[in-house]
């Protein structure tokens, strides 16, 4: 168990009472959800790249 203090009471409640995991392991998710997560991350990165290029061009 880690010795980190909770961010606030809601986070502490989610971790201790409801059992919210600290991190999500993408390898343990079902394939459709995993692929959606990868798609979302790639889409976000490409969109950010296009925004930066668009700002630099103008």
PASEBA-1860 file (N, C-alpha, C; in nm, 3 decimals):
! residues 58
1> XXXXXXXX> 0.083/-0.117/0.000/0.000/0.000/0.000/0.088/0.124/0.000 ~ 0.049/0.226/-0.075/0.131/0.346/-0.085/0.101/0.440/0.033 ~ 0.197/0.525/0.062/0.184/0.620/0.171/0.141/0.757/0.122 ~ 0.089/0.766/0.002/0.047/0.894/-0.053/-0.082/0.940/0.013 ~ -0.088/1.069/0.044/-0.210/1.124/0.100/-0.310/1.147/-0.012 ~ -0.439/1.131/0.015/-0.539/1.151/-0.090/-0.547/1.298/-0.132 ~ -0.588/1.320/-0.257/-0.600/1.455/-0.312/-0.707/1.533/-0.236 ~ -0.820/1.470/-0.210/-0.927/1.530/-0.130/-1.013/1.418/-0.074
9> XXXXXXXX> -1.118/1.454/-0.003/-1.203/1.353/0.061/-1.274/1.265/-0.040 ~ -1.313/1.321/-0.154/-1.383/1.241/-0.255/-1.293/1.133/-0.312 ~ -1.167/1.167/-0.339/-1.072/1.068/-0.392/-1.045/0.962/-0.286 ~ -1.031/1.003/-0.162/-1.010/0.906/-0.055/-1.128/0.811/-0.043 ~ -1.249/0.863/-0.053/-1.369/0.780/-0.047/-1.372/0.681/-0.164 ~ -1.342/0.729/-0.285/-1.345/0.641/-0.402/-1.242/0.528/-0.387 ~ -1.126/0.558/-0.331/-1.022/0.455/-0.318/-1.054/0.356/-0.206 ~ -1.097/0.405/-0.091/-1.115/0.317/0.024/-1.249/0.246/0.024
17> XXXXXXXX> -1.356/0.316/-0.004/-1.489/0.259/0.006/-1.531/0.189/-0.123 ~ -1.513/0.258/-0.236/-1.561/0.205/-0.363/-1.456/0.124/-0.439 ~ -1.331/0.132/-0.396/-1.227/0.050/-0.457/-1.183/0.098/-0.594 ~ -1.179/0.227/-0.616/-1.136/0.283/-0.743/-0.987/0.257/-0.762 ~ -0.945/0.198/-0.875/-0.803/0.174/-0.896/-0.728/0.305/-0.921 ~ -0.602/0.309/-0.883/-0.521/0.429/-0.901/-0.488/0.449/-1.049 ~ -0.464/0.340/-1.121/-0.432/0.348/-1.263/-0.502/0.235/-1.335 ~ -0.523/0.255/-1.465/-0.586/0.152/-1.546/-0.482/0.088/-1.636
25> XXXXXXXX> -0.474/-0.044/-1.634/-0.382/-0.117/-1.720/-0.454/-0.147/-1.851 ~ -0.407/-0.085/-1.961/-0.474/-0.099/-2.090/-0.473/-0.243/-2.139 ~ -0.376/-0.323/-2.099/-0.366/-0.461/-2.146/-0.475/-0.550/-2.087 ~ -0.534/-0.510/-1.976/-0.636/-0.591/-1.911/-0.778/-0.558/-1.958 ~ -0.793/-0.452/-2.037/-0.925/-0.413/-2.085/-0.968/-0.501/-2.201 ~ -1.098/-0.513/-2.226/-1.145/-0.585/-2.345/-1.098/-0.515/-2.472 ~ -1.083/-0.591/-2.580/-1.025/-0.537/-2.703/-1.099/-0.415/-2.758 ~ -1.234/-0.415/-2.767/-1.301/-0.296/-2.821/-1.274/-0.170/-2.739
33> XXXXXXXX> -1.273/-0.182/-2.608/-1.246/-0.065/-2.525/-1.101/-0.023/-2.537 ~ -1.011/-0.120/-2.545/-0.869/-0.090/-2.561/-0.843/-0.018/-2.693 ~ -0.905/-0.068/-2.803/-0.885/-0.003/-2.932/-0.945/0.137/-2.935 ~ -1.061/0.155/-2.869/-1.118/0.289/-2.860/-1.025/0.383/-2.785 ~ -0.963/0.334/-2.678/-0.868/0.416/-2.602/-0.747/0.454/-2.686 ~ -0.693/0.358/-2.760/-0.579/0.389/-2.847/-0.620/0.488/-2.955 ~ -0.738/0.469/-3.015/-0.787/0.560/-3.118/-0.802/0.701/-3.060 ~ -0.858/0.711/-2.941/-0.878/0.842/-2.879/-0.745/0.912/-2.853
41> XXXXXXXX> -0.646/0.838/-2.804/-0.515/0.899/-2.778/-0.447/0.945/-2.908 ~ -0.454/0.863/-3.012/-0.394/0.900/-3.140/-0.468/1.019/-3.200 ~ -0.602/1.017/-3.194/-0.681/1.127/-3.246/-0.647/1.257/-3.173 ~ -0.632/1.253/-3.043/-0.597/1.371/-2.965/-0.459/1.423/-3.004 ~ -0.363/1.334/-3.020/-0.227/1.374/-3.056/-0.222/1.436/-3.196 ~ -0.293/1.375/-3.292/-0.294/1.428/-3.429/-0.367/1.562/-3.432 ~ -0.476/1.575/-3.358/-0.549/1.701/-3.354/-0.461/1.811/-3.295 ~ -0.390/1.780/-3.189/-0.300/1.877/-3.129/-0.190/1.917/-3.226
49> XXXXXXXX> -0.139/1.822/-3.301/-0.037/1.851/-3.401/-0.090/1.944/-3.510 ~ -0.212/1.917/-3.558/-0.273/2.004/-3.660/-0.298/2.144/-3.606 ~ -0.337/2.156/-3.481/-0.360/2.288/-3.422/-0.228/2.366/-3.415 ~ -0.122/2.299/-3.371/0.008/2.367/-3.362/0.056/2.410/-3.499 ~ 0.042/2.322/-3.600/0.083/2.357/-3.736/-0.002/2.471/-3.789 ~ -0.133/2.470/-3.762/-0.220/2.576/-3.807/-0.185/2.710/-3.745 ~ -0.147/2.710/-3.619/-0.108/2.836/-3.552/0.023/2.886/-3.609 ~ 0.116/2.796/-3.637/0.246/2.837/-3.690/0.235/2.891/-3.833
57> XX> 0.141/2.837/-3.912/0.125/2.880/-4.049/0.064/3.021/-4.056 ~ -0.032/3.050/-3.967/-0.098/3.180/-3.974/-0.020/3.289/-3.910
END
